[in-house]
Amino acid sequence: MELKQLNFFLAVAEDLHFGRAAERMYIAQPALSQHVRRLERELGVELFDRRGRNVRLTAAGRAFVDEARRVVEQSERAASVARRASDGITGTLSIGYYAAMSATITPELVQSFLETAEDLSVQISADSPSALEEAIFRGDIDLAITSGPVTRPGLEQTVIASSPIVAAVLSGHPFNDRRFIGAADLEEEPLILTGRSADQRLFDTIVAACHDAGFTARATHVVENPQLVLPAVLCGLGVGVLPAMSTATYGGDLTRSITISGVDPIEVVLVRRIDRTDPSVMAFWDATIDRIESNPFMTGDGLDLGGDAFAGDEGARAFSMPRAEAGENNTTAPIFDTDDHRFSSNGSST
């Protein structure tokens, strides 16, 4: 029994007409009939009732259709597995991500990639940017989706998104009706920030922007889990300062986010070790680059945390603002004032 015999049988079973099946299979009708006859002889049964001008499946033929189709589909899967194994796109790919910045991007990239890499399993884990950078460097994970830029030698990065910094406020706050504010507008505001140990790049960017505006950032609450910034805003504890992308998975109509103009946006980057060129790693890397070139991720400006968004030329300029050079504002921690109120990961104040 040959696969082509099964394919010819299935074509006739679907069309119930030898002439149409032969045309569809690009074979002469007599040759198709011979293949089906040979299959029937090998099985020892008649698969078709050819009496009269109509062709019908016999009881044996009806029973054989599903089994034949499974064999053909399994053979196609086996061939696909072999080809992908030859390309090396099998096994397990480990991806770490920074949930505060890439909780929406990571699932979309992984799901899209797995549609073309069915024999590859993906393991994901969430951690802080510094922990992800260390894990990539040690080889504990294959790839990381985190905040950038990453400047550690031996690592390669590609930017996959850029997110402006926003101020999150309660709906009744004076900022509520504004589309944009400057860093100077935050001088008298009690700020809620993500701690430097949790996200050094974000912390230093915000505090440096306040310093450049001529004042020292006054943080009344510093949270070690970036996902606690918005709950703290809802509690009325101050103005949350965070990337717009960090608000993407947060529902609720009690808060608004307003873009802070003149502050460098935070980049989201895909990172790997330069010497990691495994086929599965490079396949995900290339697929991600193709994805962002054809359909870039956009975070927008002046996002409404309930789902609406503002638009406009000024917002586009804020979105596309070039980032600071690697290492800029990172040599020393900026001057920072805090009342040392902190939230733990369970939301309690200490």
N, C-alpha and C positions, 0 to 999 in steps of 0.2 A: 504494500500500500504506500503510495507516494502522496506528498502534500498537494501536488498539482492535481491529482485525481480528486482529492477532497474539495479543493477549490472549484473544480469543474462541476462536481456533484452539487455543491452548495449554490452555484450560479443557476443551474437548471432547477433546483428545488425552489429558489426564490422566484424565478420567472415562469416556471412551468411551461417552458417553451425552449426547445433545443436551438432554434434559429436565433432568437433574441439573446440567449445565454452565450452562444458562440460569438455573436457580434460584440457583446460586452467584454468577453474574455480575449478578444482579438485572436480567434482561432477558427479554422474552417469547421463547419458543422459536422461533416463526417468524422473528422479527427476528434472532436468533442464527444461524439457518440461512442467512438471506440474506447476512449478513456473511461467513460462511465460504464460501458460493458465490461471492460477489464476489471474495474473495481467490483462490479456485481459478481463476477466469476470468483474473485479472490474472497469475497465475503460469503459466497454460496447462497445469496438471496437476490431477489429482484427489488430494486429500490424504486422503480417507476412503473406505473401501469401505462403502457403505450397504446392501448387499444383505441381505435378510432382516431380522430384528429386531435383529441385532447391528451395532455400529459398530466398524470396525477401521481402523487406519492403513494406508495403502498404503505401498509402498516409498518413494515420493516424500514422503509424510507423515512417515515415520520419519526420513528424512534432513533434513527441514525443521524438526523439533522442536528440535533442539539449536541450530540457527542462529537460529530465532525467539526462543528463550529468551535467547540471548546478546544479541540486539538489544534485547529488552525490558529486560534487566538493565543494559545499557550506557546505555539512555535514562534509567533511574532514577538511575544514577550521575551522568550528565551533569546532570540536574535538581538533584541534591543538591549537586554542585560549584557550580552557578550560584547556588543559594541561599546556600551558605556564603561564596562570593565576595562576594555582595551584603552579607552580614553582616560581611565583612572577615576571616573566620577562615581565612586561607590564608597561604602564605609560610613563613617560618622564625621560630621563637620561640627566643631564647637564654636559658638558665637557668643561673645559677651556683649552686653549693651548697657548703656546708661539710661535708666528708665525715665529720669526727669527730662531728658532731651529726645529720646528716640523710641518712646513707648508706642507711638503710632507708626513710625517709619519701619522699625525692625520687623513686625509681623508682615507688613506688605512686601518687603524685600524677600523674606524667607518663603512666604507662600508663593510668590511669583517664581522664585528660583526652583522650588520643589516641583512645580508643574512640568519642568523639563529635566528634572533629575530624580526620577521616581525611586531609584535604588539607593539613594543617599539619604541617610537619617541626619537630622540636625538637632543638636542639643544647645539650648540657650540658657544663659544665666545673667543676672543683673548685678551690677556693682558700681562703685564710684569711679570717676575718670582715672584717678591715680592708681587704684587697684587694677583696673582693666589694662592700663598701660604696662603695669608690672607683670600681669598675667600673660600678656602678649609677648613681652620680652623674654620671659622664662619658658615660653612654649606651652603653658598650661591650657591656653585656648588658641584656636586657629585665627580668629578674626575678632575685631571689636568695633562696635558702633558707639561712638562716644563724642564728647565735646573736644574741640580742637582750638588751636593747632597743637599737634603732638611734635615735640622737638627732640625726643630722645634718639640718639644715634642707633642705627640698625633697624629702625622702623620706617615703614612707608605709609603714607596716608593719601586719601583722595577725598575731597570735600563733596558731600552729598546733599547738604542743605545749609542754610544760614538763617538764624533767628534773631530778630531785633530784641532789645531789652525793653520790657514794659513795666509800668507801675500798675499793680492790681489794687483796686479800691472798692469800698462798699458803694452801692448805688447812690447813696445820698452825699457822697464826698464832693467837695468843690471841683475836683478834677473830672467829675463824672461826665460833664458836657464837653470836655475838650478832647480833640483827636490826638494832639501831641503836647508834650511838655518838655522842658529842658531839665538837665540835671540840677540846675540852680533852684528849680521849683521844689526840690526835695529837701531844701535846707532846714525848714522848720517841721518837717514831717518825721514822726516816729517810724523807723524803717524795720521791716522784717526781711532778713537776709538768710541765705544758705551759708552755713559756716565754711571757712576756708579749708578745713580738713575734709569737708565733703566735696567741694568743687572749688579748687584754688583759682582756676581761670575766671569763673563767674564772679567770685568774691573780689578778686583783684581788679577786674574790669569795672565793677560797680563803684568800689571805693575810690579807684583812681579817677573815675568820671566826676565824683563829688569833689575830690581834691582839686581837679582842674577847674571846677566851677567856683572854687574859692572857699570851700567849707569842708569841715570834717563830717563824714557820714555818722549819723546818730542812730544806731541800731538798738531798739528796745528789746528786740527778740532775734536771736540767732538760732536757726534750726539746723540740726545735723542731717535731717532727711528732707531733701528739696520738696517732696510731696506734701510737707506740712506747712509750706508757705501760705497757700490759699486757705486752708482751714484756719490759720491764725488770723488772716484778713477777715474772714467771716466772723471770728470771735471779737472783732473790733479792736485788735491789738496794734494796728498800724497799717502802713502802706507796704505791700509786698513788692519787692523788686526781683524780677526773674525773667528768663527768656520767654518770648511769646509761645514758643513751641511747648513749653512746660505746662501751658494752660489748655492744651488741645484735648486732653482726655478728662477734663474737669467739667462737670455739668453744674448748672445752677444759674439763676438769673439775678442773684443778689450782688454780684460783683461785676466790675468792668475792668478792662485793661487798656492802658493808654501808652502809646509808644513814647519812649524817652529819646528825643532827637539828639544827635551828636554823640551817642555812645556806640562804640564798636559792637556790631552784632556778634553773637556766639555761633561758631561753626559746628556742624555735626559732621564727623569724619569717619570713614571706614579705614581701619588700620590693620596692617599685617606686618610680620617680620619680613625683612627684605629677602632673607634666605628661605622663606617658606614659599615654595613654588609648586606644592602639590597640585595635581590636576583639579581636585575638588575646591581647593582654596582659590585658585586662579579662575575657575569657572564662576564661582560666586562673585569674585572681584570684577570680572569682565561683565557679568550679567548686571551688576549694580551700576557700573559706568554706563552701559547701554541704556539702562532704565532712566537714569537721571538726564542723559543727553536727549532722550526722546520725550520725556515727560517729567520735568524737574519738580521736586517737592517745593511747595510754596507755603510759607507760614503766615504771610500777610502782616499787616500792621493795624494797630488799634482794634485788636480782636475783642469782640464781646464774648465773655466767658460762657454765655448761654448759647452761642452759636452764630450770631450775626457778625459781620466784619465791615470795617470801613475800607475805602479804596481811595486812590488819588495819586497824582504825580509826586506829591511830597512823601507819601507813604512808600512809593516805589523807590525813591531816592534813599530813604532810611533803610529799606530792606537791602539794597545793593551796596551799601556803604562798604568800602574796603576795610579789611581787618588790620589791626596793628601788626607790625613786623614781629616775627617770632622772638620772644624774650623781652619785648618792650613792656614796661611797667611790671616786670616779674622779678627784677633783681632783688627788691626788698618789699616787704609788705607795706602798703600805704598806711598812713596814719588813720586810726580807726577808733571811734568812741562807742562804747557799749555799756548798757546798764547790767549786762551779763545775765539777762533773763534767757533761759534756753529751754527748748522743747526737747524731750527725749523722743525716741522712735515710737513710743506708745502714745505720744501726744501730751504727756504730763509736763508740767512746768517745774523746773528745778532752780 
